[in-house]
Amino acid sequence: QDDELKYTLKRLVEGLGATREAARPGFSLALAQVLQAFEEIPLCSILEQIKEKHNLENVKKKLVRNAAFGNFFGVMALFQSGRLVKDRKALLESIQLLQQLTNHQTHLRDLPRKTLIDITSEVPETVFEEVLFDILQNDLSSAFTSPENLHLLLVGMQKFPGVLKPKKLKKLFGSPTVVNKENISRLVELLKSAAKSEKEDKKLPSVVFDLLQVALREGAFELFWNEVVENGLLKEKSGPVSYMCYRLLGSALPLLSMEQLQVVLKGKVMLHYGEHVVATQSPQGFKFASEMEGFIDTFLSGCDDPERQLAVMMGFSTLTNEGRPVLLSASRVVRHLQAVALQKYISWLKDMFLRPDLDCCLDFSSNRQKQNRQNADIAQQKIARLRRWIIHRLVNITESATRKEDSLVMDIARFCFFHAFFVAKKKNSQIAEASVLPSEPLNERDHTETENYFFGLLQTLNTLPVLGDTAKAAALREKHVHGVTADGKLWILLLVEYANKLLSSEHIKAVKPFTKEQRDIWERTLQSVKNLQKKENKSDSAKVGAFQQLLLSVAIHLFKNQSETVDVLSDLLNCTEKAFSKEAKKKKTDNSEPGWVEVMVEILLSLLAQPSLLLRRISKSVFVWICPNLTKRGLQLILDVFDPNQEQNEESAVVVMEESNKKTKSAQDTDEEGSEDSSDEDNTDSEEEETEEVDDNFRSQLMKVLQGGNTLEEDKSDEELDDEAMMALDKNISALFAEQQKRIQAKKDEKDRMRKEKILRRDFKAKVLDLIDVFLVKQAENPLVFDIIEPLLQLIEQCMSSDSDKQEVDFLQKTASIFKNSLCRNKQYCKRVASLQEDVHALMQKLVKKACKHTDSAVALYYFSASLYLLKVLKGNTSSTVLPPEPEKQSDSRAKQACQLLNPGCLNVKRVAVIYQQALTQFLSKRNSPLTCSMFHDLFKRFPV
C-alpha cells in the first residue's frame, strides 16, 4: 500500500506540469484530495518533490512554461488540501515559492500574486505576524508600485488590523493611512492599471472594492470618491475605467450610509452613467444598464432599512435625460421594496407627476439632443417626458411589487383613471385625487398617454391574483379566481363606481363630457349591473360574472371612444336582458328573432375587431362562459368569418379600417401578436419599382398632343416651331405625363390599401380562430363540433393554395394545430351520436371521397384524419338498439377488453368497410393517388377490428 501511495504521489506531481492545459487543474485537485485524505503525508516532502520535479533553474528553455505551472499548481494543491495554513514551515516555503513565480509573468501573469493574497487572507493573525510578515515586508512596503501589492496590503489591513496598525504602516511606506491627499495620484494610476488588466472579465477588480472598504474604515470616503473616482478615474476617456466606476457605484450601495448615498447618487459618476446608457441604445453598443439594475436589485433585496431603499430608488428615478429617467419604467427591482418604502415611493411619484420638480433631478442632454434643440419650450417637453415615465412606473408597480395590498393597487388605479379622463376645477378634500391641483396643467397628449396606460393597467387588474393574507383571499386563490379584490369584488366594478362618483361631483369635469344619450346609457349600464348582482346567488355565478365583466369593460370605454361604444353597449344591454329574462329559459316558438347568444356572439366578434387588447381578452374569456349555451346559428356567425363567399359582401360587425388617426398607442394597449408589422415588412417586395406597361389610351393621347404640335410630320423640323408653340407643347406633354403619373400612383395606393386590408382581415381571422379553439377544447362533447370540421378543412385548403407570405404561413400553422390537437387528438368527444348516426356516416363518406379526389397529398391527409376522428366518435358511442355482448365473468379483464373491441357502438361496420375499401383500392391501383401508406397504417393501427 505504501508503494501504491508513493507511485500515486509521483504520478500526480509529474502531472502538475502536464503539456495539456486542461490536465493540470485535474492533477492539482487530485493531489489536494489525496493530501486531505492521508494527513500523515508531510507537506514539506511533497513540496520538495514538486521543486525537484519542476526545477525552474535546470529545466530546458522550451519547458519553462510547464515547470512554472507545475510549481504553481503544486502550491495550489497544498492550499486546497486545507492543511497548508496549519503547517508553518510548508506555508513559509510555499509563500517563498510563489514570490519566485512572480518573475514568470509571461506565463503565469498575476496568478501567483492572487494566490498569495488568497493564502494570506486564510491564515490566523498570529501566523501572519510571526511567520509571514517578515517575508512579505518588501511587498507591503512597495504597495504603491503595482495593483497586486496594493491589494495584498488592503487585504492585510482588513484581516489583521492588530498587526498593520497606523504606526506600522508609516514605517512601511511613510503614511499612517492609505487614502490621503499625498497618495491620490498614485492610487488613480494603480486603479487605472487594474481596470485595464481585468477588462475581459467584465467585473469589478477586487483591489478597487477593498480600497473602498479601507477608505470607509479610515473615514476618507468623500476624499476617495471625489478625488480618486470622480476627479481622477472619470477623466480617463477609457471604456474599462468607466465601467469600473459604474461597477464601483453599484457595489458600494450596500456599504454606504444615507449621507454617503446622497453624495454618490448626485455625483459625476451617476451623470456619466446616464450619458452612457443613452449613448449605447443602439443594438451594437455594450449595454451596462442591465448590470446596474442587477446591482440595485441586490442592494434592495439585502437592505432592511426602508429609508435607504427609498433613497436609492429616488436617486435612480431622478437621473433624467431631458426629463425622462434613465431607469427603465418597467424595472422589476421594486419587488424588493418594503411596504413602508413602497408606499413612500408611490407617494413621491404621484407628487412628482402633479408638481414636477426638475431642480431635484440630475438632468442631462446628449450631443444630438443639443444639436436638434429648437426654440420649443424645453421645460414643457421635460415635464411631459417625466409624467409619461411616472404613469408607466405606477402601472408597472401593480405587476412587479410583491408587498402590495388592495388599497395600494386601488390607489394607483384611481390616480391613473382620474388624470386620464378628468380635471379638477378646484381642490376637493373628499376626493383624494382632486385634493392637489397640478402645478402645470395636463395637456391633451398627457391625457391620451395616461389613458393608454390606464387601459393597460385595467388589463393587469383583470388577470391579477387575489391579494391579501385572509382566509377568504386564500380560498379564492385556490380556485384560481382572478380580477377580484380580497373580498370578492371585481376591480373594474370599483373603478366604475369611482367614475360614477366623479361624474356626479360639481368640482370635477370630464375631459370628454358625456352627451345626454351617453349619460343615459351609462346609467342604464349601472342599473343592469346592480340587477345582475342581485341574481348572482340565484343564477349561474360564472355566467353573471362574465356578463358583469363585459358590461363594465365596455362601459368604461365610454370615456375613450364615446360614439363607437354607445351602439355596442346598447346591443349588449339588450342581450343581457334577454339572457336573464324568464322567457329565455322557456322554449322559443318564433325563430325569426336572434336569441341572446347570437347577439352576444356578434358583439364579441365586433370587440375582437377593436384595437384594444383588453377588450379582445375579455371577449375571449366571456366566450368561454357562453360556450355551453352556443346555438347552431351562433356558431355559424363565427364560421361565416372564414367563408370567402361571405367576405365579398359582408355587412357584419367586422369593420376593417386603417387606424391612421391613432397617434399614440402604449405598449399595454397594443396586441402582443406583432404579425401585422412583420407582414408589412415582408410584403414590401410588391412595392418594388416596376416598368409600367404603357396602355393604348395613354399612347393615343400622347400621339394627339404631338400631332397637335406638328412634331410628327416628316417634312418639318423642330426649328420651324416658334418659342410659344414649343412652350405650349411642353406644357401639354407635362400635363399628360402628370395625369398618367397620378393614375399610376392611384393604382399603387389602391394596391397598398388592398394589401393592408388583407393583412387586417387575416389578423382578425386569427383572433376568431381562437374562439374556435376555445369551443373545441371546452365543448368537445357538443354535437356542434361536427359543423366545424368542414369549414376548418376548407380553411386549411384555402391557405395552402394562397400566398406563402409569413402571415399566411403562421395562420396555416395555427389552423392546422387547432385541427390536429384540439379536434382529432382530443380524448373527449361527443357521446350523443345515436340520433345523428346517418349524418355522421354521410359526412365520413364525403370526407374520404374528397381525400381521394384531391390532388395535394398534404390536404388529403387532413381530410382522411377527419374521417378517422368521426370513426373514433361512432365507435365510442353505444347504440340504443344493439346492446354489446357482455362476458360471463365480469372480473375477466381480457374478456372486457375483447368485448370493447367487438362492440361496434353506433358504427355501421358494413358501410364504413365499403368506404375505406374503395379508398384502399384507389390507393393500390392509381399511380398518382393522393392517399399514402401512412394513412392506412394509421387506420389499421387505431381500428384493427
SULVENHU-V192129 format. One record per backbone hydrogen bond with DSSP energy under -0.5 kcal/mol. NH is the residue of the N-H (numbers start at 0). CO is the residue of the C=O. If there is no record, write none. Layout:
nh=NH co=CO
nh=NH co=CO
//
This chain:
nh=4 co=0
nh=5 co=1
nh=6 co=2
nh=7 co=3
nh=8 co=4
nh=9 co=5
nh=10 co=6
nh=11 co=7
nh=12 co=8
nh=13 co=9
nh=14 co=10
nh=15 co=11
nh=15 co=12
nh=16 co=13
nh=17 co=14
nh=22 co=19
nh=23 co=19
nh=24 co=20
nh=25 co=21
nh=26 co=22
nh=27 co=23
nh=28 co=24
nh=29 co=25
nh=30 co=26
nh=31 co=27
nh=32 co=28
nh=33 co=29
nh=34 co=30
nh=35 co=31
nh=36 co=32
nh=37 co=33
nh=38 co=36
nh=40 co=37
nh=41 co=39
nh=45 co=41
nh=46 co=42
nh=47 co=43
nh=48 co=44
nh=49 co=45
nh=50 co=46
nh=51 co=47
nh=52 co=48
nh=53 co=49
nh=54 co=51
nh=58 co=54
nh=62 co=59
nh=63 co=60
nh=66 co=62
nh=67 co=63
nh=68 co=64
nh=69 co=65
nh=70 co=66
nh=71 co=67
nh=72 co=68
nh=73 co=69
nh=74 co=70
nh=75 co=71
nh=76 co=72
nh=77 co=73
nh=78 co=74
nh=79 co=75
nh=80 co=76
nh=81 co=78
nh=82 co=77
nh=83 co=77
nh=85 co=82
nh=86 co=82
nh=86 co=83
nh=87 co=85
nh=90 co=86
nh=91 co=87
nh=92 co=88
nh=93 co=89
nh=94 co=90
nh=95 co=91
nh=96 co=92
nh=97 co=93
nh=98 co=94
nh=99 co=95
nh=100 co=96
nh=101 co=97
nh=102 co=99
nh=103 co=100
nh=106 co=103
nh=107 co=103
nh=108 co=104
nh=110 co=107
nh=113 co=109
nh=114 co=110
nh=115 co=111
nh=116 co=112
nh=117 co=113
nh=118 co=114
nh=119 co=115
nh=120 co=116
nh=121 co=117
nh=121 co=118
nh=122 co=118
nh=122 co=119
nh=127 co=123
nh=128 co=124
nh=129 co=125
nh=130 co=126
nh=131 co=126
nh=132 co=127
nh=134 co=130
nh=135 co=131
nh=136 co=132
nh=136 co=133
nh=139 co=135
nh=140 co=136
nh=141 co=137
nh=142 co=139
nh=144 co=141
nh=145 co=142
nh=149 co=145
nh=150 co=146
nh=151 co=147
nh=152 co=148
nh=153 co=149
nh=154 co=150
nh=155 co=151
nh=156 co=152
nh=157 co=153
nh=158 co=154
nh=159 co=155
nh=162 co=159
nh=163 co=159
nh=164 co=162
nh=168 co=164
nh=169 co=165
nh=170 co=166
nh=171 co=167
nh=172 co=168
nh=173 co=169
nh=174 co=168
nh=179 co=177
nh=182 co=179
nh=183 co=179
nh=183 co=180
nh=186 co=182
nh=187 co=183
nh=188 co=184
nh=189 co=185
nh=190 co=186
nh=191 co=187
nh=192 co=188
nh=193 co=189
nh=194 co=190
nh=195 co=191
nh=196 co=192
nh=197 co=193
nh=198 co=195
nh=201 co=197
nh=202 co=197
nh=207 co=204
nh=208 co=204
nh=209 co=205
nh=210 co=206
nh=211 co=207
nh=212 co=208
nh=213 co=209
nh=214 co=210
nh=215 co=211
nh=216 co=212
nh=217 co=213
nh=218 co=215
nh=219 co=214
nh=223 co=219
nh=224 co=220
nh=225 co=221
nh=226 co=222
nh=227 co=222
nh=227 co=223
nh=228 co=223
nh=229 co=224
nh=230 co=225
nh=232 co=227
nh=233 co=228
nh=234 co=231
nh=235 co=232
nh=236 co=234
nh=237 co=235
nh=241 co=237
nh=242 co=238
nh=243 co=239
nh=244 co=240
nh=245 co=241
nh=246 co=242
nh=247 co=243
nh=248 co=244
nh=249 co=245
nh=250 co=246
nh=251 co=247
nh=252 co=248
nh=254 co=251
nh=255 co=251
nh=255 co=252
nh=260 co=256
nh=261 co=257
nh=262 co=258
nh=263 co=259
nh=264 co=260
nh=265 co=261
nh=266 co=263
nh=269 co=263
nh=270 co=266
nh=271 co=267
nh=272 co=268
nh=273 co=269
nh=274 co=270
nh=275 co=271
nh=276 co=272
nh=277 co=273
nh=278 co=274
nh=279 co=275
nh=280 co=277
nh=284 co=281
nh=286 co=284
nh=287 co=285
nh=291 co=287
nh=292 co=288
nh=293 co=289
nh=294 co=290
nh=295 co=291
nh=296 co=292
nh=297 co=293
nh=298 co=294
nh=299 co=295
nh=300 co=296
nh=301 co=297
nh=302 co=298
nh=305 co=303
nh=308 co=304
nh=309 co=305
nh=310 co=306
nh=311 co=307
nh=312 co=308
nh=313 co=309
nh=314 co=310
nh=315 co=311
nh=316 co=312
nh=317 co=313
nh=318 co=315
nh=319 co=317
nh=319 co=361
nh=320 co=323
nh=321 co=319
nh=321 co=363
nh=323 co=320
nh=324 co=322
nh=325 co=318
nh=326 co=315
nh=330 co=327
nh=333 co=330
nh=334 co=331
nh=335 co=332
nh=336 co=333
nh=341 co=337
nh=342 co=338
nh=343 co=339
nh=344 co=340
nh=345 co=341
nh=346 co=342
nh=347 co=343
nh=348 co=344
nh=349 co=345
nh=350 co=346
nh=351 co=347
nh=352 co=348
nh=353 co=349
nh=354 co=350
nh=357 co=355
nh=359 co=356
nh=360 co=357
nh=361 co=317
nh=362 co=360
nh=363 co=319
nh=369 co=365
nh=370 co=366
nh=371 co=367
nh=372 co=368
nh=377 co=375
nh=380 co=376
nh=381 co=377
nh=382 co=378
nh=383 co=379
nh=384 co=380
nh=385 co=381
nh=386 co=382
nh=387 co=383
nh=388 co=384
nh=389 co=385
nh=390 co=386
nh=391 co=387
nh=392 co=388
nh=393 co=389
nh=394 co=390
nh=395 co=391
nh=396 co=392
nh=397 co=393
nh=397 co=394
nh=398 co=395
nh=399 co=395
nh=400 co=396
nh=403 co=401
nh=408 co=404
nh=409 co=405
nh=410 co=406
nh=411 co=407
nh=412 co=408
nh=413 co=409
nh=414 co=410
nh=415 co=411
nh=416 co=412
nh=417 co=413
nh=418 co=414
nh=419 co=415
nh=420 co=416
nh=421 co=417
nh=422 co=508
nh=424 co=506
nh=425 co=506
nh=427 co=433
nh=430 co=427
nh=431 co=429
nh=433 co=430
nh=434 co=431
nh=438 co=353
nh=439 co=353
nh=446 co=442
nh=447 co=443
nh=448 co=444
nh=449 co=445
nh=450 co=446
nh=451 co=447
nh=452 co=448
nh=453 co=449
nh=454 co=450
nh=455 co=451
nh=456 co=452
nh=457 co=453
nh=458 co=454
nh=459 co=455
nh=460 co=456
nh=461 co=457
nh=462 co=458
nh=462 co=459
nh=463 co=460
nh=465 co=480
nh=473 co=469
nh=474 co=470
nh=475 co=471
nh=476 co=472
nh=477 co=473
nh=478 co=474
nh=479 co=476
nh=480 co=475
nh=482 co=463
nh=483 co=463
nh=484 co=488
nh=487 co=484
nh=490 co=482
nh=493 co=489
nh=494 co=490
nh=495 co=491
nh=496 co=492
nh=497 co=493
nh=498 co=494
nh=499 co=495
nh=500 co=496
nh=501 co=497
nh=502 co=498
nh=503 co=499
nh=504 co=501
nh=507 co=504
nh=508 co=422
nh=510 co=420
nh=512 co=510
nh=518 co=514
nh=519 co=515
nh=520 co=516
nh=521 co=517
nh=522 co=518
nh=523 co=519
nh=524 co=520
nh=525 co=521
nh=526 co=522
nh=527 co=523
nh=528 co=524
nh=529 co=525
nh=530 co=526
nh=531 co=527
nh=532 co=528
nh=533 co=529
nh=534 co=530
nh=535 co=531
nh=535 co=532
nh=538 co=534
nh=540 co=538
nh=543 co=539
nh=544 co=540
nh=545 co=541
nh=546 co=542
nh=547 co=543
nh=548 co=544
nh=549 co=545
nh=550 co=546
nh=551 co=547
nh=552 co=548
nh=553 co=549
nh=554 co=550
nh=555 co=551
nh=556 co=552
nh=556 co=553
nh=557 co=554
nh=558 co=555
nh=559 co=556
nh=560 co=556
nh=561 co=559
nh=564 co=560
nh=565 co=561
nh=566 co=562
nh=567 co=563
nh=568 co=564
nh=569 co=565
nh=570 co=566
nh=571 co=567
nh=572 co=568
nh=573 co=569
nh=574 co=570
nh=575 co=571
nh=576 co=572
nh=577 co=573
nh=578 co=574
nh=579 co=575
nh=580 co=576
nh=580 co=577
nh=583 co=580
nh=584 co=581
nh=585 co=581
nh=585 co=582
nh=590 co=588
nh=598 co=594
nh=599 co=595
nh=600 co=596
nh=601 co=597
nh=602 co=598
nh=603 co=599
nh=604 co=600
nh=605 co=601
nh=606 co=602
nh=607 co=603
nh=608 co=604
nh=609 co=606
nh=612 co=610
nh=612 co=668
nh=615 co=611
nh=616 co=612
nh=617 co=613
nh=618 co=614
nh=619 co=615
nh=620 co=616
nh=621 co=617
nh=622 co=618
nh=623 co=619
nh=624 co=620
nh=624 co=621
nh=625 co=621
nh=626 co=622
nh=628 co=625
nh=629 co=626
nh=634 co=630
nh=635 co=631
nh=636 co=632
nh=637 co=633
nh=638 co=634
nh=639 co=635
nh=640 co=637
nh=641 co=638
nh=642 co=639
nh=643 co=641
nh=646 co=642
nh=647 co=643
nh=647 co=644
nh=648 co=644
nh=649 co=645
nh=654 co=652
nh=655 co=653
nh=656 co=654
nh=659 co=657
nh=661 co=658
nh=662 co=660
nh=668 co=665
nh=669 co=665
nh=673 co=671
nh=675 co=672
nh=677 co=673
nh=678 co=674
nh=679 co=675
nh=680 co=676
nh=681 co=677
nh=682 co=678
nh=683 co=680
nh=684 co=681
nh=685 co=682
nh=686 co=683
nh=687 co=684
nh=689 co=687
nh=691 co=689
nh=698 co=694
nh=699 co=695
nh=700 co=696
nh=701 co=697
nh=702 co=698
nh=703 co=699
nh=704 co=700
nh=705 co=701
nh=706 co=702
nh=707 co=703
nh=708 co=704
nh=709 co=706
nh=710 co=705
nh=715 co=712
nh=719 co=716
nh=720 co=717
nh=725 co=721
nh=726 co=722
nh=727 co=723
nh=728 co=724
nh=729 co=725
nh=730 co=726
nh=731 co=727
nh=732 co=728
nh=733 co=729
nh=734 co=730
nh=735 co=731
nh=736 co=732
nh=737 co=733
nh=738 co=734
nh=739 co=735
nh=740 co=736
nh=741 co=737
nh=742 co=738
nh=743 co=739
nh=744 co=740
nh=745 co=741
nh=746 co=742
nh=747 co=743
nh=748 co=744
nh=749 co=745
nh=750 co=746
nh=751 co=747
nh=752 co=748
nh=753 co=749
nh=754 co=750
nh=755 co=751
nh=756 co=752
nh=757 co=753
nh=758 co=754
nh=759 co=755
nh=760 co=756
nh=761 co=757
nh=762 co=758
nh=763 co=759
nh=764 co=760
nh=765 co=761
nh=766 co=762
nh=767 co=763
nh=768 co=764
nh=769 co=765
nh=769 co=766
nh=770 co=766
nh=770 co=767
nh=771 co=767
nh=772 co=768
nh=773 co=769
nh=774 co=770
nh=775 co=771
nh=776 co=772
nh=777 co=773
nh=778 co=774
nh=779 co=776
nh=781 co=778
nh=784 co=781
nh=785 co=782
nh=786 co=783
nh=787 co=784
nh=788 co=784
nh=789 co=785
nh=790 co=786
nh=791 co=787
nh=792 co=788
nh=793 co=789
nh=794 co=790
nh=795 co=791
nh=796 co=792
nh=797 co=793
nh=798 co=794
nh=799 co=795
nh=800 co=796
nh=801 co=797
nh=801 co=798
nh=808 co=804
nh=809 co=805
nh=810 co=806
nh=811 co=807
nh=812 co=808
nh=813 co=809
nh=814 co=810
nh=815 co=811
nh=816 co=812
nh=817 co=813
nh=818 co=814
nh=819 co=815
nh=820 co=816
nh=821 co=816
nh=821 co=817
nh=822 co=817
nh=823 co=818
nh=824 co=819
nh=825 co=822
nh=835 co=832
nh=836 co=833
nh=839 co=835
nh=840 co=836
nh=841 co=837
nh=842 co=838
nh=843 co=839
nh=844 co=840
nh=845 co=841
nh=846 co=842
nh=847 co=843
nh=848 co=844
nh=849 co=845
nh=850 co=846
nh=851 co=847
nh=852 co=848
nh=853 co=849
nh=856 co=854
nh=859 co=855
nh=860 co=856
nh=861 co=857
nh=861 co=858
nh=862 co=858
nh=863 co=859
nh=864 co=860
nh=865 co=861
nh=866 co=862
nh=867 co=863
nh=868 co=864
nh=869 co=865
nh=870 co=866
nh=871 co=867
nh=872 co=868
nh=873 co=869
nh=874 co=870
nh=875 co=871
nh=876 co=872
nh=876 co=873
nh=882 co=880
nh=889 co=887
nh=891 co=888
nh=892 co=890
nh=895 co=891
nh=896 co=892
nh=897 co=893
nh=898 co=894
nh=899 co=895
nh=900 co=896
nh=901 co=897
nh=902 co=898
nh=903 co=901
nh=905 co=873
nh=905 co=876
nh=906 co=903
nh=908 co=906
nh=911 co=907
nh=912 co=908
nh=913 co=909
nh=914 co=910
nh=915 co=911
nh=916 co=912
nh=917 co=913
nh=918 co=914
nh=919 co=915
nh=920 co=916
nh=921 co=917
nh=922 co=918
nh=923 co=919
nh=924 co=920
nh=925 co=921
nh=928 co=925
nh=934 co=931
nh=935 co=931
nh=936 co=932
nh=937 co=933
nh=938 co=934
nh=939 co=935
nh=940 co=936
nh=941 co=937
nh=942 co=938
//
